[in-house]
Amino acid sequence: MRHVKEMPLMRRISIIAAGVAMMAVFALPTMASALTPSTLYVNYRTYAYVSSYKTPLSMTGRISPSKAGKHMAIEIRKPGRTFWTKVGTAHINQYGRWSFKYTVKLKGTFYIRARYSTSSVVSLTRKAYVARGPGVKYQILLASTTSTQDSGLYEALKPLFQSNCPEYTLKATFVGSGAAIALGGTGDADVLLTHSPAAEIDFMRGVVAGAPSLHRGLTRYKVMYNHFLLVGPKSNPAGIAIGDTAQVAFQKIADTGSTFWSRNDNSGTNAKEKEIWALLGNPQTGKSWYKASGTMGMAQALAAANDGSTGGYTLSDNATWLMSSRLKTVGNLAVANQGDSRYFNQYSVIEVKGARNWEGAQDFRRWIMTSAVQKVIREYGVDWYGTALFTPNAGSY
């Protein structure tokens, strides 16, 4: 460098310029490979609904021909949303060109994003304004556990969803988690809200109740959690201490032959109960004190346990128990055992692969995980009980 400084000015400028040019020769190919942008063109006109004819948004673009044979992910951010919805993929041809058409389901300002793979570098966003929507609604089939209904949470969330996502109607079926997952397996549900982790993991592999299913889970995310409680007669015939472990509490029921009401419906609550019995070697099997002759929802199981002549213990989720207490339908019962880590009760939202309304399922899943909805969940029940019925924890597994 000292020798360069001693050279005449023009000579020094020439050497530095040559060095910069040489660096560019080696650096630019790498930069071009990493930063090759995708061009995105959006053609649209006033959206009209005339008979069965619909004018879609038409998207075309171009990326490096080296990506030929692969796909661009097309995502839409709909009016009033904070999240993106994937609406499909576009094949990249030998010239690096691709195209995609999307039929909108409501009016307003759309943001359209085309991405190569998961790259945020090879991505471009454009805006389109749609003046008029189709004037029809698209139904989403939700299958959910009974506790989201019995606790009142669903009724609190439904109007918020339909306000934020007005292109949809939400039709919900409330059954045990096992039955909800089975509806997903047959394609009779677009999205699931359940709390039976083992069964959910099986469903992600295309297995329902031990057998292959027609459909499987596409995505699975955490939404919220609460806890299970062991409740029973205020006289506490099994002598259970509130701080006993779950295994000790269940063993005391078995040792004393105290009546236990099982939901016996393959629900998330039933799965948790059977999990604890299995840790003890299933001492309840074939015993007359173990009531599992039919299937019951959570409210039914609590009613059976609360009955003055046939009452006993049962396992309940915290939300349904609090709601039932508020409604004064469990006056003969009290919480016998709680606090064990085995009583943790996680709820998940699952999109069904190949769902009839996959776009709607995706919008519901992304919506319930937004910070605004998580705040509603966090505050639900506080005014009545001084504590929330659920704790939000949206995120990946």
C-alpha positions in Angstrom: 0.0 0.0 0.0 3.0 2.3 0.7 4.2 1.8 -2.8 0.8 2.6 -4.2 0.7 5.9 -2.3 4.0 6.9 -3.8 2.7 6.5 -7.4 1.3 9.4 -9.5 -2.4 10.1 -8.8 -3.8 8.8 -12.1 -1.8 5.6 -11.7 -3.2 5.1 -8.3 -6.8 5.6 -9.5 -6.3 3.1 -12.3 -5.0 0.4 -9.9 -7.8 0.9 -7.4 -10.4 0.9 -10.2 -9.0 -2.4 -11.6 -9.1 -3.9 -8.1 -12.8 -2.9 -7.7 -13.6 -4.4 -11.1 -11.9 -7.7 -10.2 -13.8 -7.9 -7.0 -17.0 -7.4 -8.8 -16.2 -10.2 -11.2 -16.0 -12.6 -8.4 -18.7 -11.2 -6.1 -21.5 -10.4 -8.5 -22.4 -14.0 -9.5 -22.8 -14.9 -5.9 -25.0 -11.8 -5.2 -27.0 -12.4 -8.3 -27.7 -15.9 -7.2 -28.8 -14.8 -3.8 -30.7 -11.7 -4.7 -32.3 -12.6 -8.0 -35.7 -10.9 -7.6 -38.9 -12.3 -8.8 -41.0 -9.9 -10.8 -44.7 -9.9 -10.0 -47.5 -8.4 -12.2 -51.0 -8.3 -10.9 -53.8 -7.7 -13.4 -57.3 -7.1 -12.1 -60.5 -5.2 -12.9 -63.6 -4.4 -10.9 -64.7 -7.7 -9.5 -68.2 -8.8 -10.7 -70.4 -11.7 -9.9 -72.6 -12.4 -12.9 -74.3 -15.8 -13.0 -71.4 -18.3 -12.5 -68.7 -16.1 -14.0 -66.1 -14.7 -11.8 -63.2 -12.4 -12.6 -60.1 -13.6 -10.7 -57.0 -11.7 -9.9 -54.4 -12.7 -12.5 -50.8 -12.9 -11.4 -47.8 -13.4 -13.6 -44.1 -13.1 -12.8 -40.5 -14.1 -13.7 -37.6 -15.5 -11.8 -34.2 -16.9 -12.8 -34.6 -19.7 -15.4 -32.4 -21.8 -13.1 -35.5 -22.3 -10.9 -37.3 -24.0 -13.9 -39.5 -27.0 -12.8 -39.9 -25.6 -9.3 -42.7 -23.5 -7.7 -43.5 -20.1 -6.4 -45.6 -19.9 -3.3 -48.5 -17.4 -3.7 -49.8 -15.7 -0.6 -52.6 -13.2 0.0 -53.0 -10.8 2.8 -56.7 -10.1 2.8 -58.5 -6.8 3.8 -58.4 -6.3 7.6 -56.0 -9.2 8.2 -52.6 -9.1 9.9 -51.6 -12.5 8.5 -50.9 -14.0 5.1 -52.9 -16.9 3.6 -51.2 -19.3 1.2 -53.6 -19.7 -1.8 -51.5 -22.0 -4.0 -48.3 -22.5 -5.9 -47.3 -21.5 -9.4 -45.1 -23.7 -11.6 -42.0 -22.1 -13.0 -41.4 -22.9 -16.7 -38.1 -23.2 -18.5 -37.9 -19.5 -19.1 -38.4 -18.7 -15.4 -42.0 -17.5 -16.0 -45.0 -18.4 -13.9 -48.6 -17.5 -13.6 -51.5 -17.9 -11.1 -55.2 -16.9 -10.8 -57.0 -16.4 -7.6 -60.8 -15.9 -7.2 -61.3 -13.4 -4.3 -64.0 -14.0 -1.7 -64.5 -10.4 -0.5 -63.9 -6.8 -1.6 -61.1 -4.5 -0.4 -57.4 -4.0 -0.7 -55.4 -7.2 -1.1 -51.7 -7.6 -0.8 -50.2 -10.4 -2.9 -46.9 -12.0 -2.3 -44.9 -14.4 -4.5 -42.1 -16.2 -2.8 -39.6 -18.8 -3.9 -39.5 -21.6 -1.3 -39.3 -20.0 2.1 -36.9 -17.3 1.0 -37.7 -13.7 2.0 -35.1 -12.5 -0.5 -36.7 -13.9 -3.6 -40.0 -12.3 -2.8 -42.1 -9.4 -4.1 -45.3 -7.9 -2.9 -48.0 -6.0 -4.9 -51.3 -4.4 -4.0 -54.7 -4.8 -5.7 -58.0 -3.2 -4.9 -61.2 -5.2 -5.5 -64.3 -3.0 -5.7 -67.0 -5.6 -5.2 -67.0 -9.1 -3.7 -69.1 -12.1 -4.7 -71.9 -11.6 -2.1 -71.7 -15.2 -1.0 -70.2 -16.9 2.0 -68.1 -20.0 2.2 -68.6 -22.5 5.0 -65.9 -23.7 7.3 -66.5 -27.0 9.1 -64.9 -26.9 12.6 -64.8 -30.0 14.8 -64.0 -29.2 18.4 -64.0 -30.7 21.8 -67.0 -30.2 24.0 -65.1 -28.1 26.5 -64.8 -25.1 24.1 -68.6 -25.1 23.9 -69.4 -25.9 27.6 -67.0 -23.2 28.8 -68.7 -20.6 26.5 -65.4 -19.8 24.8 -66.6 -20.7 21.3 -69.6 -18.4 21.6 -67.3 -15.6 22.6 -64.9 -16.2 19.7 -67.4 -16.9 16.9 -68.7 -13.4 16.3 -65.1 -12.0 16.4 -64.1 -14.5 13.7 -67.0 -13.7 11.4 -66.4 -10.0 11.9 -62.7 -10.3 10.9 -63.3 -12.9 8.2 -66.7 -12.0 6.8 -66.4 -14.2 3.7 -67.0 -17.3 5.8 -69.6 -18.9 8.0 -68.4 -21.1 10.8 -70.3 -24.4 11.4 -69.1 -26.2 14.5 -69.6 -29.7 15.7 -68.8 -30.3 19.4 -67.8 -33.9 20.3 -64.9 -35.5 22.2 -61.5 -34.9 20.7 -61.3 -38.5 19.4 -64.6 -38.0 17.5 -63.5 -34.6 16.3 -60.3 -36.1 14.9 -62.3 -38.9 13.3 -64.3 -36.2 11.5 -61.1 -34.8 10.2 -60.0 -38.2 9.1 -63.1 -38.7 6.9 -62.9 -35.2 5.5 -66.1 -34.1 7.3 -64.2 -31.3 9.0 -61.9 -28.6 7.6 -60.1 -27.6 10.8 -59.9 -29.1 14.3 -59.6 -27.6 17.8 -58.8 -30.5 20.1 -56.9 -31.5 23.3 -55.7 -35.1 22.8 -52.0 -34.9 22.0 -51.3 -38.6 21.3 -54.3 -38.9 19.0 -53.4 -35.6 17.3 -49.8 -36.9 16.6 -51.3 -40.0 15.1 -53.6 -37.9 12.9 -50.7 -36.0 11.5 -49.4 -39.4 10.3 -52.8 -40.3 8.8 -53.9 -42.6 11.6 -57.2 -42.4 13.5 -58.0 -44.8 16.3 -55.3 -47.1 15.2 -56.4 -47.4 11.6 -55.3 -45.5 8.4 -57.6 -42.5 7.6 -58.6 -41.0 4.3 -57.3 -37.6 5.4 -54.5 -36.5 7.8 -53.4 -33.4 9.5 -51.6 -30.8 7.5 -50.4 -28.4 10.2 -50.7 -28.6 14.0 -50.1 -25.6 16.3 -50.6 -24.8 20.0 -53.5 -22.5 20.8 -54.0 -22.5 24.6 -54.0 -24.7 27.7 -55.6 -25.2 31.0 -55.5 -28.1 33.5 -57.5 -31.2 34.4 -59.0 -31.6 37.9 -60.1 -34.7 39.8 -63.5 -33.9 41.3 -65.6 -36.0 43.7 -68.1 -36.1 46.5 -67.5 -33.5 49.2 -67.3 -36.4 51.7 -64.2 -37.6 49.8 -64.7 -41.4 50.5 -61.3 -42.2 48.9 -59.4 -39.9 51.3 -57.6 -38.1 48.5 -55.4 -35.2 49.5 -55.5 -32.1 47.3 -51.7 -32.2 46.8 -51.4 -36.0 46.1 -49.9 -36.9 42.8 -52.3 -37.9 40.1 -51.2 -41.5 40.4 -51.6 -41.6 44.2 -55.1 -40.1 43.9 -56.2 -42.6 41.3 -54.7 -45.4 43.3 -56.7 -44.4 46.4 -59.9 -44.6 44.3 -59.0 -48.1 43.3 -57.9 -49.2 46.8 -61.2 -48.0 48.3 -63.4 -49.1 45.4 -64.9 -45.6 45.2 -67.2 -44.9 42.2 -65.5 -43.4 39.3 -67.3 -42.1 36.2 -65.5 -42.4 32.9 -66.5 -40.4 29.9 -65.5 -43.5 27.8 -65.8 -41.5 24.6 -62.2 -41.3 23.4 -62.1 -37.6 24.2 -59.0 -35.8 25.4 -60.2 -36.0 29.0 -60.9 -39.7 28.6 -57.5 -40.2 27.1 -55.8 -38.5 30.0 -57.8 -40.6 32.5 -56.8 -43.8 30.7 -53.2 -42.6 30.6 -53.1 -42.3 34.4 -54.9 -45.7 35.0 -52.4 -47.3 32.7 -49.5 -46.1 34.8 -51.1 -48.0 37.7 -51.5 -51.2 35.7 -55.2 -50.6 34.9 -56.7 -51.6 38.3 -60.1 -50.3 37.2 -60.6 -52.9 34.5 -63.7 -55.0 35.0 -64.5 -53.4 38.4 -68.1 -52.6 39.2 -67.1 -49.2 40.8 -65.6 -48.1 37.4 -68.5 -46.7 35.4 -67.7 -46.9 31.7 -70.7 -48.7 30.2 -71.6 -45.9 27.8 -70.2 -42.7 26.3 -70.7 -39.3 28.0 -69.8 -35.7 27.3 -68.1 -33.7 30.1 -71.3 -32.1 31.3 -72.9 -35.6 31.5 -70.0 -37.1 33.4 -70.2 -34.2 35.9 -73.9 -34.7 36.3 -73.5 -38.4 37.0 -70.7 -37.8 39.5 -72.9 -35.1 41.2 -75.9 -37.4 41.5 -76.8 -37.9 45.1 -77.4 -41.7 44.9 -74.8 -42.8 42.3 -72.2 -40.0 42.7 -68.5 -40.5 42.6 -65.3 -39.1 41.2 -64.6 -38.0 37.6 -61.9 -36.1 35.7 -62.8 -32.7 34.3 -61.1 -29.9 32.5 -60.8 -26.8 34.5 -62.9 -24.6 32.2 -66.0 -26.9 32.2 -65.7 -27.3 35.9 -65.7 -23.6 36.6 -68.6 -23.0 34.2 -70.6 -25.8 35.8 -69.8 -24.4 39.3 -71.1 -21.0 38.2 -74.3 -22.6 36.8 -74.7 -24.5 40.2 -75.0 -27.9 38.5 -72.2 -29.6 40.6 -73.2 -28.6 44.1 -72.4 -32.0 45.6 -68.9 -32.1 44.2 -65.6 -30.5 45.2 -62.1 -30.5 43.7 -60.3 -33.5 45.2 -57.0 -33.3 43.5 -55.1 -30.9 41.3 -51.7 -29.4 40.5 -49.9 -32.5 39.2 -48.0 -31.9 35.9 -49.8 -34.8 34.4 -53.0 -32.7 34.5 -51.6 -30.3 32.0 -54.2 -29.9 29.2 -52.9 -28.5 25.8 -55.3 -27.5 23.0 -54.2 -27.5 19.4 -55.6 -26.3 16.1 -55.1 -28.6 13.1 -55.7 -28.0 9.4 -56.9 -31.0 7.6 -55.0 -32.0 4.5 -57.3 -32.1 1.5 -60.0 -30.2 3.4 -63.0 -29.1 1.3 -62.3 -25.6 2.4 -58.6 -25.5 2.9 -58.3 -21.8 2.5 -60.9 -21.3 5.2 -59.2 -23.8 7.5 -55.9 -21.9 7.0 -57.6 -18.5 7.8 -59.2 -19.9 11.0 -55.9 -21.4 12.1 -53.9 -18.2 11.5 -56.7 -16.1 13.0 -57.0 -17.9 16.3 -53.2 -17.6 16.7 -53.1 -13.8 16.3 -52.2 -11.6 19.2 -55.7 -10.0 19.3 -57.5 -13.3 19.6 -54.9 -14.7 22.1 -55.7 -11.6 24.2 -59.4 -12.5 24.2 -58.6 -16.0 25.3 -56.3 -14.7 28.0 -59.1 -12.5 29.5 -62.0 -14.9 29.0 -63.6 -15.8 32.3 -61.7 -13.3 34.4 -64.8 -11.1 35.1 -66.7 -14.1 36.4 -64.1 -16.2 38.2 -61.2 -13.9 38.9 -59.1 -16.1 36.7 -59.0 -17.0 33.0 -60.4 -20.4 31.9 -57.6 -20.8 29.4 -54.0 -19.6 29.0 -53.0 -18.7 25.4 -49.7 -20.1 24.1 -50.0 -20.0 20.3 -47.0 -21.4 18.6 -45.2 -24.3 17.0 -44.6 -27.7 18.6 
